[in-house]
Amino acid sequence: MGMDTKHRKILNEIQSDFPISSRPFRDLGNRLKMTESEVIDAVKHLKEKGIIRRIGGNFQTSKLNFVSTLCAARVPDERIDHFVETVNAYPGVTHNYLRAHSYNVWFTFIAEEMAVIEDALETIRQKTGVTEILNLPAEEMFKIKVDFAV
């Protein structure tokens, strides 16, 4: 995979404790006894290797007065690429993944209100011809912190 001890230290540190500052990579370097350049180069390497997909915040949508939902769609194999491309065009879609199930495409959607999501789902149905899309908003939220020791 192309990871050494330095890479592992960085991965362990950034999973839940990424600095919120004007120079986060410098701050990480200070914590890990590395230079800012070393951290940036290592993160670039991990991203190029596909080990890091993205670095970004996770927000509790309800605390920001947004709503979120999980959606599941039954998409014929020959329509998957078009369906996924259509869904991913919406900025409120945060995850989109295939599953080995009759409902084979699952995605999460965040918006200012549920009516925005419902309108978008209807437009997706019309654009893709995929009519079986479930809207599965959470009835109760359970958040757990998951870190993977590398």
C-alpha positions in Angstrom: 0.0 0.0 0.0 3.0 2.3 0.3 2.4 3.3 3.9 5.2 3.8 6.5 5.1 4.7 10.2 4.7 8.4 9.3 1.7 7.7 7.2 0.1 5.6 9.9 0.6 8.3 12.5 -1.1 10.9 10.3 -4.0 8.6 9.5 -4.6 7.9 13.2 -4.4 11.6 14.0 -6.7 13.0 11.3 -9.6 10.6 11.6 -11.3 12.5 14.5 -8.9 15.2 15.5 -8.1 17.3 12.3 -7.1 20.8 13.4 -9.5 23.6 12.6 -7.1 26.4 12.0 -5.5 28.5 9.2 -2.6 26.1 9.0 -3.9 22.6 9.9 -1.1 20.7 8.3 1.5 22.8 10.3 -0.5 22.1 13.5 -0.6 18.4 12.7 3.2 18.5 12.0 3.8 20.1 15.4 1.7 17.4 17.2 3.5 14.6 15.3 7.0 16.1 15.3 7.0 16.6 11.5 7.2 19.6 9.3 4.2 21.1 7.6 5.7 20.0 4.2 6.1 16.4 5.4 2.5 16.2 6.5 1.2 17.8 3.2 3.4 15.5 1.1 2.3 12.4 3.1 -1.4 13.3 2.8 -1.0 13.9 -1.0 0.7 10.5 -1.3 -2.1 8.8 0.7 -4.7 10.5 -1.5 -3.0 9.5 -4.7 -2.9 5.9 -3.5 -6.6 6.0 -2.7 -6.1 5.4 1.0 -7.6 8.8 1.8 -10.7 9.6 -0.2 -11.4 13.0 1.3 -10.8 15.2 4.2 -13.8 17.2 5.4 -16.2 17.9 8.2 -19.1 15.9 9.4 -22.0 18.0 10.5 -25.1 17.2 12.5 -27.6 18.4 10.0 -30.4 18.9 12.5 -28.3 21.3 14.5 -27.9 23.4 11.3 -31.7 23.3 10.6 -31.3 20.9 7.7 -32.9 17.5 7.2 -31.3 14.3 5.9 -32.5 11.0 4.6 -31.2 7.7 3.4 -32.5 6.7 0.0 -32.5 3.3 -1.7 -33.2 2.7 -5.4 -33.8 -0.4 -7.4 -31.8 0.3 -10.6 -31.4 -2.0 -13.5 -27.7 -2.7 -14.3 -27.8 -1.0 -17.6 -29.0 2.3 -16.0 -26.7 2.4 -13.0 -24.1 4.7 -14.5 -26.7 7.2 -15.7 -28.6 7.0 -12.4 -25.5 7.5 -10.2 -24.3 10.4 -12.4 -27.8 12.0 -12.1 -27.9 11.5 -8.3 -24.4 12.8 -7.8 -25.2 16.0 -9.6 -27.1 17.2 -6.5 -24.9 19.0 -4.0 -27.0 17.6 -1.1 -25.9 14.0 -1.9 -23.2 13.1 0.5 -22.7 9.4 -0.1 -23.7 7.1 -2.9 -22.8 3.4 -3.0 -23.8 0.1 -4.6 -25.1 -2.8 -2.5 -25.7 -6.4 -3.3 -29.4 -6.2 -2.8 -32.5 -5.7 -5.0 -32.3 -2.1 -3.8 -28.8 -1.8 -5.2 -28.0 2.0 -5.1 -28.1 3.7 -1.7 -27.4 7.4 -1.1 -27.8 10.0 1.6 -29.4 13.4 0.8 -29.3 16.6 2.9 -31.4 19.7 2.2 -33.0 22.7 3.9 -36.3 20.8 4.1 -37.8 17.4 3.2 -39.8 18.9 0.3 -36.6 19.8 -1.5 -35.4 16.2 -1.2 -38.8 14.9 -2.4 -38.8 17.2 -5.4 -35.3 16.1 -6.3 -36.2 12.5 -6.0 -39.1 13.0 -8.3 -36.9 14.8 -10.8 -34.4 11.9 -10.6 -37.2 9.4 -11.3 -38.2 11.4 -14.4 -34.6 11.9 -15.7 -33.6 8.3 -15.2 -36.7 6.2 -15.6 -36.0 4.6 -12.2 -39.3 4.8 -10.3 -38.5 2.6 -7.3 -36.6 5.1 -5.0 -37.3 4.8 -1.3 -37.0 7.8 1.0 -36.0 6.5 4.4 -35.6 9.4 6.9 -34.3 8.4 10.3 -36.8 8.3 13.1 -34.1 8.5 15.7 -30.4 9.5 15.3 -27.7 7.3 16.7 -24.2 8.7 16.2 -21.1 6.7 17.1 -17.5 7.7 16.8 -15.5 5.2 14.7 -11.8 5.4 14.4 -9.7 2.7 12.8 -6.3 2.2 14.4 -3.8 2.0 11.5 
